[in-house]
Amino acid sequence: MATRFITCKTSLLYESSTGGERGMVLIFGDELETTGPPVNGRVPVEFRERPGFIREDHLGLEPVLELYFIDVGQGDSTFIVTPGRKKILIDGGLNRRAFGFLAWKYRLDKPGPAINIDLLVLSHADEDHLNGLVPIIAHPRINVRQVVHSGIATFQSGAFNTHLGNLDPTGTYLMTRHQSLDDLAGLDLSESFASWRTAIADEGASYTAVDTTNGSLDVGDPGITIDVLGPRLDVVNGQPVFRWFKTESHTINGHSVVLRLNYDRVSVLFSGDLNVEGAKHLLAEPTLAAKMDAHVFKAPHHGSHEFHRPLLEAIRPQISVISSGDAPDHGHPRAVFVGGVGSASRSTSPLVFSTEIAATFVEADQKIDQEEDTSLENQDFRTTEANAKARQLFKRRLHGMINVRTNGQELYAARRVAAGYWWESYGPLAPAQRPGN
């Protein structure tokens, strides 16, 4: 058996080497195993334990950069597989749907090797980004090696003068910042952050706060660079601190970890829940503003109306992905954001995806979804049955997941549909230049 990859936008997985019967449709970058020599121009293969035949000229040797924007409802979670097969997880949503994705992708309901997550990023400590990471870190077959975060924890009422820590006497800066788990020892953490701390400690993963002074992160793939573009800290009396953005929610969102991943000619920006104040703070630093340029953009704060137009103009995205849900219903994505990100595009044919909108094309009962999410909360994922349940429930959400793939020279984007053609797909798209370049 040999590993191969789909090299065109879509390719039919045929049931035989000669007939026209087709089983399913694969997309650019999908990984499969060949099981024998070509027959009539078709190669026998196995894709996710499913046998079939693929046209020989649709198979290549080189892996690609895979981006999975997971439908976690009202929250964020993105999984990345680099060409060097390193794995990155950015945020985990509010529930266990991100875990369900991993159970589906890596068949955690069956015996197999451990899954190594080389970099796990908590953009900020809101529960709709943090909670879903805890069961992933705690899973016995998932090894998390490196964790980075913004440095802002959340605390119980009364522990400090805000839930994020202490402000300076002028109310200008948030002074409480942690870098390691040891910095949190003995502090009265919020329930969600205490669970997070325990999971990290039990896993034994490295745990580090990052900011713009870090420059870049090393994920172990020489073809990939990851620039840290936020949070941007101030220094008061030699101590790094956070600018206070009027309220707790604005401050924790505005200081999200912002990353730009670069692969050959393609760049991808992950913006957490960056808001107006945070975006202004970053763009005030010219070197940061110059690095915001990106072809693929994970939109901030679920497509909220609280966005900064100059940030969109600095990014000029070609493909934008909005992650949101309707429980609770915050009215995301807002029409003004969808219009704004489209009009700021570097392309005359911008692609704007929404996990929530994509998910609604398959009929699902919101009450049933919520009951299933609740039923997973108390599952012991050391058991085969629980992993199988998580995998099966996630399969219902495949239509809400947005797939973006690139070989560094061309871009492809796709989402599953229920109709006979199986995918809404785009590509190959050349990475567009910014207007005026």
N, C-alpha and C positions, 0 to 999 in steps of 0.2 A: 504494500500500500504506500502511496505517496500523497503528500499534501499538495493541493492545488487551489487556485482562487479564480472566481468569476471575473472576467476582464471586460465585460460589456454591461450596459445599463440593466438589462434583464436577460435571463436565459431560462429556457424550459427544461425542467427535469422530466425526461421521457420515461415511460414505463418499459419500453423495449428499445432494442437497437435499430429497428427498422420502421415500426409503425408510427402513427401520428399521435398515439395516446400520450397524454401528458399528466404528470402527477401534481406538480406545483411549479411556481416561478421563483427563481433565485435572483438576487440583485448583485450589483457590482461589489466585489470584495468578499462575497460569501466564501467561507472556507469549507472544503470537502476533501474526501479521501478517494483516490482512484483505487479500484479493486481488480483491474485487469487491463489488457491491451485494447486499443480501439477496435470497434466493430462497425463497419459501414459509416465511418466518420464520427461515431459516437463513442464516448468513453464510459465504461461502467464505473459508477461512483457510489459513494454513500454520503448522504448529507443528513446530519443529525439523526443517525441510525436508520435513515430511510434510503433504500437502494433505488437506483435509477440510472439513466444514461444522459450525458451532457455532450453537446457538440464539442468536438475536439478543439476547434478554433476559438471556443469561448473560455478556455482554461489557460491560466498563466502560473508562473512560479512565484511571483512577488506578492507578499501581503501588503495591505493598505492600512491607512489610518481609519478606524471605525469609531463613529460617534453615535451613541444611543441616548436620545433624550427621552427618558422613561416617563410614561403616564403614571404619576403618583397622585393624581387629583390636585388639590390645592396645596402645592409645594413644589420643590425642585429636586431633581436627581438626574445626573448625567454620568454615564459609564463610557469609558474610553479604552480602546485597545490600540496600542501604537503599532507601527510596522514591525518593530522589534519585539512585539508580543508582550509589552509591559502593560499593566492594567492600572487605570486611574478611576477613582470614584469621587465625584464632586457632589456632596450633599446626599441626603437619603430620604427626604420627604417626611411626612407626619406619621405614616402608617408603615405596614410591612410590604408594600408593593415593590419597592426597590429590591428587597430580599427575594420576593417572588420572581423578579426578573433574573436574578442570579441563579435561583433554583431552576428556572426554565432554561436559561442559556447553557448552564453547566451541569444539568441533570443531577442536582444534589439529592434527588430521591433514589439514586442508584449508587452503588459502590464506585469509587473512583479516586483520583489523586486530589490533593489539596489545591485550592484556588488561592493564588497569591495576589493580593492587591498591593501593588508597589507604592502607590501614593493615594492616600485618602484625604480629601479636602473638606473641611467644614467651613463654608463661606462665612457663616455667622451663626450664633447660637439660638435663633428662633426655632421653635419646635417643629415647624413645617420644613425645616432643613436638617434638623438634628435627630429627631426621635427615631427615624427609620434606620439610622446608622448603627444604633445600639445592638439590635439582633444580628446584624451582619458581622459586626466585630466579634460578637460572642459565639458565632457559629463554629463548631469544631472543625469543619473542613475549609474554613476561610481564614487565611493568614494575612493580617494587615501589618505591613512593614513600617510604613512612615505615615504620620498624621500631621497635617499643618492646619492652623486655625488663625483667627483674627486677633486673639489675645483678650477678647471680651467674654467674660463668663456672666452667668445670671445667678442672682442670689435671692434668698428668702427675704420677705419683708422685714425691715428693721435691721438687717445685717449691716447696711451702709445707708447713706442718705439717698441713694437710688437703687433700683434692682440690678444695676450694672456696676455698682461700686460707688466710690466717693468722688464728688466734685470738688474742685478747688474753691476757695472762699469767694471768688468772683463769679462762679458758675460758668466759666469759660471752657474748662477742660475736665474730662473724665480722667482721674488720676490712677484708678485701679486697673492694672494690666497684669495678666499672667503669661508666662512663657512656658513653664513646665508644670507637670502634675504636682511637684513639690510645692509650687507657689500657692496651690489650692488647699494644702493641708490645714485642717482645723477650721476652715471657713464654712459658713452656713450657706451652702449652695442650694439653688432651686432643685426641685425633685428631678426634673429632666436633666439638668447639668450634672447632678450627683450620679445619676445612672450612667451618663456619658463618661464621667471620670472613672467610675468603677470598671466599666467595660474596657477602657484604654489600659488601665493599670493591670487588669487580669490578662490582657492580650500581650503586654510587654512591648508594644510598639513604641518607636520614638515619637515624641510629641513636642511640637515646636510652633511658637507664634511666628508669623511672617508679616512683613510689611515691605514697603518700597525699597528700603535699604538692603534687602536681601538680594536684589537683582534678579536672580533666576533660581529655579529648582532643578535638581538633577533626578530624573526618573530612571536613568540607566539605559536609555535609548539614544545613541549618538546622533540619530537623525532628527530628534525632537528637542526643541528648547521651550522652556516655560518661563515667561517673564512675570514677575510679581508687580502689578500696577496699582495695588491697593491692599490694605489701607495705607494712607499717608499719615504719618505721625508728626506731631509737633514735639519740641524739646523744651521743657521748662526746668530750670535749675539742674540741667544735665540729665533729666529723667524723661524718657519718651512717654508721651501722653496723647490722648485722643481729643480732638476738637469736639465740644458738646454741640449737637445740632438740635437744640430746643427741647426735644423730648427723648425719652428712652428709646422708643421705637425708631425715631429718625436717626438716632445716634448709632444703634446697633446695625441698622440697615446701611447707613451711609458709610460705615467702616467695614463693609464686607470685604472678604478676600477677592480681589479681582485678578484674573490670570489671563495672559495671552499665550496660547500654544502656537508654535510655529513649526511647519513642516514644509520644507522646500519653498514653493511659491505660494503656499496657502497658510493663512493665519486664522485662528479661532479665538474669540473673546468670551470669557465667562465672567459675568458681572454680579453674581449673587443677587442681593436686593438693593443694589445701588440706587440712591434717590437723588433728588435735585441738589440737596446740600452736599452730599458726598461727591457727586459728579463735579460740582463747582470746585470743591476742595482739590480734587485730583487734577482737573484741567488748569488750575492756577499754577501748577508746576509745568513749565514748557516741555521738559524732557518726557514727562508722563503723557502729556497731551499728544506728542508726536508719535507715541507708541500705541495709541488706541486703535489705529487702523486695523481692520479685520474683515475677512471675507465672510466668515460665519460668526453669528452673534447669538449667544444665549441671552435673551432679553432679561432685563432686571425686573424684579418684584412682580412677576406674573402678568406683565403688561399693564401695570398700574398707570393711572393718569399722572402720577407724581414722577415725571421723567424730565430730563434736561435736554432740550433740543440740541444745544451745541455738542453734547456727548454723541448723539446720533450722527451729527455731521462730522465729528472727528472719526467715528468708526466707519461710516459709509458701508453698511453691511450689504452683502449680496444675497445671503441666506440668513434669515432670522427665525429663531425658534422661541415660542412663548410657552412656558409651562404653567398651567393653572387648572383649577377644578371648580365645581359648583357646590361643594360641601366643605366648609360654609361658602355661601355665595357672596363674593366681594365685587361682583360685576366685572371680573377679569376674563379676557383681556378687554381693556377699554378701547372704544372705537378710535379715540384720539391718538392712542399709542400705535394701534395697527396702521392707521393712516400716516402717522409721523415716521415710523420706521420704514414704511414702504417708500415714502417720498424722499427720505434721506439716502436711499440706496445708491450704490455706484452703478447699478445695472438698470437698463430700461425695462427689464422683466424681472423685478425682484421677487424672491420667494419668501413668503411669510407664513410659517406653520404655527399652529396652536395645538398642543396635546389635547386640550379640552374640546376644541372643535372637531378634531380628528376622531376623538373617542365617541362623540355623539352620533357618528354615522352608523354605529352598531347599537341596536336597541338594548338598553340595560336599565334595570330598575334601580334608582338611586337608593331606595331603602334597602334592597337586597345587597347592593355594594357595601353600604355602611355596616350591615349585619355581618357580612363576610369579613370585612376589615376587623371588626370587633372580635370575631371568633378566632382570628389569627393571633390576637394579642396574648392569649394565654397558652399558646401551643409550645410544646417542647421540641425545638428544632433539631434535637439530637436523634429524633425518631424518623424513620423512613416515611411513615404516614403523614407527619406534619410537613415534611419537605415536599411530598407529592401533592398535598393539598395546596400549598403555596404556589407550586408550579402550575397546577391546573387553574387556579384562580387568576394567575397572571395571564394565562393564555387568552382569557376573555378581554384583556386590555392591550393586546398586541396592536390593535388598530389605532390606539392613541399614541403609540411610540413613534417618534420621528427618527429616521435613520439618515445620517450624513456620512459619506465615505469619500476619501480622496487618496490618490497616489502621489500627491504633491504637485501634480501638473494639471489635473482635471478634478472637477467636483461632481458628485452625484448626490441626489437627495430623494428619499422615498418614504411612503407610508403605506401600510396595508389597507386594502379595501375589500369589501365583501363580494364585489362583482366578479365576473368570470376572469377578468384580466389580472386580478389579485393585487396589483400595486398601482398607486399613483406615483410615478417616478419621473425624474428629471436628470438630464445629463447626456453626454459629457458637457460640462460647462467650464469654459476657461476662467481661471481666477481673474476677474475684471479689475482693471486699473481704476484708481480714483479719478474723478473728473479733473481734467487739467494736467494729468500726468502723462 
